[in-house]
Amino acid sequence: MYLEKQWNIYSAKWRVPKKHQRFFGGRKHLKKSLKTGDRKEAQALAYQQVSLWRQQAEQGNLWQRQLEQMPADGEMVDISESPDRVMLKPFNRQEHVLDVLTGVLPDHEVDAIVASDDYRSTVSKEIIALQQYLEPFLKRLTTTPKTIDQKRRDVGGFIKVFPYVHMVSRKALREWLEQQDKATPTIKRALSGIKQFWHFVEIEEDITLEDPFRNLSVIGSRASVEKRAFTRVELERAFNGLKKDDHRLLFNILALTGLRVEEACSATYENGMISVLRGKTKAATRTLPLHSSLDAEAIREWQKTLVAGDFGRKSHNIAKGLNRKLKRLGFGNETTVHSIRRYVATQLERNNVQPLLISRILGHSVPGQTLGNYSAGQEAGAMREALEALESLA
């Protein structure tokens, strides 16, 4: 009932009742790998996982009902117990939640809450639903649409497991992160966005929450793949294995310019120069000489055939196609289209090009206030000499 098998590995699966879906980001189904191919073991783990999901849903329902029934802070309410008289008093949510806690916790734990320096946050956090802050948080971000979408997925995944602040603890957070079938850098990236979101909630609520992220170190279960540069032999083998003209053209552009894939697809090619009008960083906006073996008119015609994909990126579809082709040619995850850029950096260094000029060509930030902010950059002649030393693949 709760099991699904794929590639000899079982997963727990639960059809979320409609009344509970709001506590899981609106999802109708939940699925989690059990990392075992033994059915008997998987059955036991699946029941545990589904029980945990149900418990989270019931906790969410409990606090949601409490929240919906509570008057707003400061609203005048009748506190008299006699129907013959009226005694109005401003409603205090902290006091109300404390009354609720008194009914379910031992006296010494309640006393500890009241005596703590962060009493307001300890009490208030019990009724803070995180989902309501996700969209306001994302709207405040000033990063690229792709990065914002990634943070939506990272933080959204966190909220699905911890819909309310009171559910978050160091132990629970660590266990959840360790269960992710991801590499350590991926977990660190997700954790960074979640911490940013957590502090946003603190500011919006004007409270100081306990910090479950302090000194939290998690090692991923999947080995990270170290990307590397193509060798010249590998680059030629990959190029010769490409059948489509548009793939071969892009491959050669990248090998003769060091451009990022999106930069190559969206740059302007005119008057013997390449103008990158927008890029990954401020330093990415730059002008480069066009290699003499590249045909600007042919590149402009090729650009007209590109169909924008996710986030309006012209490189989205062609880059995915190239990476799939590289895999079919026998290249592993450590070599992708971006490895061509690493190859160019390596070749420029081997050709004794000055590090500062390499940074200018590749669109990397230049260290130092003087060179980074005030230098107009190297002359086009020095750049042209460096780039002309690169060999064409065509």
N, C-alpha and C positions, 0 to 999 in steps of 0.2 A: 504493500500500500504506500509506503514512504520511500521505497527504494527505486533507483534507476541505475542501470548498468551501461557503461560505455567504455569501450577499449579495455574490458576486463577489470574496470574499477567501478565500485559502487558509489553512488551519491545519495544523500538524504534529500527528499523532495517533499514540499508541503504546499497544498493549495490553500492560500490564505483566505479565510472567510472575509466577506466584503466589509464587515464592521471593524475588522482589524487592519485592513490594508493601509489605512492612513498612518499607522505606526511603523510601516515598512516602506515608506516613500511611495505608496500607491501600487506597489508590486502585487500581482495576483498570485505569483508562485515564488517560492524560495527554494534555492538549491545550494547544496554544499558538498564538496567531495569528501568522502570518508577515507580515502587513501588506502583501501583494502579491496582485495578481490575475493575474500572469504565471505560467503553469504551470511553465515551464522553470526560472525563478528559484525558484519555490516548492519544486520537487522537490529542488534543491540545498540549500536552507535546511532542508528537512524532514529530509534525511539527516544534516545537521550537528546538528540539535536532538536527533534520536533517538540519535545517537552519544553526545551529551553525557549524555542520560538513562541510557544503558547504562553509561557510564563511572562515573557517580555510583553506580549500583547495584552495580557490581563493587567500587568502593572501599568501599562499605558492607559488602559481603560479606567483603572482606578483613579489615577491622578487627573485624567481628563475630566472625569465626573466631578472630582473635587474642584477643579479649576472652573468648570462651567457653573457650578452652584455657588461659588464664592462671589460676593459683591466686590466691587472695585475698592481699592484702598481709599479710605476717607469718605466713602459713601455712608450716609446716616442710616443706621439700622436700629430696629427696636430690640433692646436687650432685656426688657421686662418679662417676667415669667407669668405675670397676671394678665388675663384678657381685659381687665377693667382699667388698666392704666397703660400709658405709653412712656417709655424711657429711651430716648434716642442717644446714640453714641457713634462716632466715626468708626467704621470697620477697619481692623488692622489685620492684614493677611498673615503677618508673622506670628501674631498671637494665635490666630486660628490654626495655622499649621502646627504650632507648638502644642496646642490642645490635641490635635490629631496624633502627634508623636507620643504624647503622654499616655494615650490609650493603647499604644502598641509597643512601646519601649519601656524597659525597667527605669525606675526613678533615677538611678545613678547615671544612666546614659543621658537622660533628659537634662539633668543638672549639669552634666559636662558640656552639653550643647549651649545652654544658657550662659555658662561661665566662660566659654571660649571667646577669644578676641574677635573672631569672624562670625559671631552669632547670626548676624543678618544674612550673610551668604550661606551659612550652613542651613538655616531654616528656609530661606527663599529658594535655594537651588532645587529643593524637592519638587517644585511645581514648574520648573522652566522646561518647556518643550523646545527642542533644538530646531525642528523643521522650519519653524516660522522665521528663523534668522538666515536660512541658507540663501534665498534670493537677494535680500538686502546686502549680505556679505559679498556675493558675487558682483553686484552692481557697483560696489566700492572699489573693486580691483581695477587697476590701470594697465594690466599686462595684456598680452596678445589674446585674441579669441581662442586660440588653441590651448593656451595655458589656463585660461578661465574654464574651458570645458573640462580639462584634466582635473582641476580642483573641484569642479562640480561632481565628478565621479568619485574622487577620493573622499571628499567631505560627505557626499551623499551616502557612500558605503558605510562610513562611520556612524551616521545618523540612523541608518537602518538597524544597526546592531545596538546603538545606544540612543534611543529616541528622546530620553530625558536625562538631564544633567546628573541626577542622583544615581543613575546607573553606572556612571563612569568612575572607575577606580584604577589605580596603578596596575593591580593584578589582572583585572578584567581586560584592561587595554592591552597589556602585554600578551596575554593569552590569545586575544583576538588577532593581534599583529603576527604572532608566531604561527598562527594557523593559516596565514595567507601563503599560497603557493607562489611566492614571488622572490626575486633577488633582493639583497640588502639595499642597494641604491634605490630600487623602486619603493621599498617600504619607507626609507628615509624621506623620499620626495613626498609621499602621501602624508607622512607624519608632520612634515613641515607645514603643509596646507591645513591640516587639522588643528595644529597648534595656533596658526594664524586665525582660524575660525573661532577657536575657543576664546582667544583674547578679544575678538570682536564682540562675542556675546557678553563678556565681562563689561566692556565699555557701554554696550546698549542697555544692560541691566543696571549699570553703575554699581557693580559689586566686585568683590575679589573672591574668585573661586579657588578651591584647592587645586594645586597644580599636579595633575597625574602624569605630566610629561617630564617632570624634573629628573634628570639623570637617567632617563629611560633609554636603554640600549637594546635593540632587537636585531638579531641576525636572521636573514631570510633563509628559507628552506631550499631555494633554487639558486644554483651557482650563477653568478653574474658573468656575462660575456664581455671580454675585453676587446673592444674594437681596435683594428689595426689598419695600416696603410696597405694598398696593393703594392706588390713588386711590379717592376716593368714587365716581366714575363707574364704574370697573372693578368695585368691590365690588358696586354695584347691578346691573351687567350680569351678573356671575357669579351673584348671588342669583336674579335673574329667570330665569336659564337652568336653574336646578335644578328638577327635577320631583318628586323624592321629598320627602315632608314631613319625614322624619327628617334629611335633608341640610339642608333650609331652616332647621329648628329649630336644629341645631348651628351653622350659619353665623351665625345671628342672636345666639345665646348668645356666641359668640366675639367678634362685633363690638360687643357691649354690655358685655363684661367684661374683655377682654384676657387671658383664661385661655389656658393651653396646651391643646392638644386633649385630652390624657389627663386633665388636671385637670377640664375641662368634663364629661367623660364619667363621672368617678368621684367628683366632689365631692358634698357633701350640700346640698340646697336646702330650708331650713326657716326659718320665722319671719322671712321677708323677708331672709334672709342666705344667703350661699354660704360653706360651710366646706370648704377644701381641707385634707384631713387628712394627705396625703402628696404629695410632689412631686419634681421633679428635684433640688432642693437644699433645704437647711434653710430658706432664706428663702421657699421656695415654699409652706410651710405657713402659711396665713393665712385670715382671714375678711373677706369683702367684702359690701357691701350688694347686694341683688338689684335690678336695674333694674326700674322700675315697669311696663314693658311686657312683662316676662317672667312666665310663669305657672309657678309652682313645681310645682304638681300635674301639669301637662302634661309638665314636664321629668322628674319622677320616673317617670311612666309610660313616657316615652321611654327612660329609663335601663334599665328592665326588659327592653327588647327588644334591648339591646346584647349581642353575643356576643363573649366575650374571645378575643383572638388570641394571637400570640406573646408570651411572657413574662407572660401574664395581663393584657395591656393591653386595656381595654375599647374604646379608640379605634382599635385596629389595623385592623379591617376597614372601619369607616366612614370613617376618614381616607384609606385607600387608595382607596376608592370615590370620595370627594370629589376627590382629586387627579387621578384618571383623568377625572372629569367636567370638571374645569377645563381639562385638556389638550384635550378634545373641543370645549370652548367657545372654543379658540384662545389660551389663556394658555400662556406659555412656562415653562421650568424655573425662571425667576427669581421666579415667583409661584406659591406653593403655599398650602395651608391655613394654614401658619404666617405667611403674609404678612398675614393678618387681624390677628394680634397686633401686627405692625409698624404696621399702619394705626391701631390703637387708641393705640399709643405716640405716633404722629405727631399724632393728633387731640388727645390730652391736652396735648401740648406746645404746640400751636397755641392751645389754650384757656387758656393761661397757668397750667396746673396746676404747682405747685412740683415740681422734680425729685425731691425726697425722697419726696413723696406718689406720684409716678408709679412709683418703685421699689417702694413698698409695695404698690401696686395690682397691678403686674405680677409681684410675687414675686421681684424681683431683690435680690441682696445689697446691703446699705446700707454704704457705706464708712465707716471710722472705728470705733474701739473703743466710743466712747460711744453713738453712734446705732445702730451695728450690733448691739451685745450687750446694751445696757441700756435703750434706749428702748422703751416699750410700744407705740409706733406712733401714727399719727394717729387722731383720733377718727373714728368711723363717719360722722359728719355731713359732714366734709370729703370723705371718700371718696364718699359718696352724691351730693354736689353735683357732684363731678368726673365720676362715671359717668352721672348723669342727663343731663348735657350731650351725651352720645353719642346719635345718632339711630338709631332702630330701622329695620331693613330690611323688616320685615313690614308 
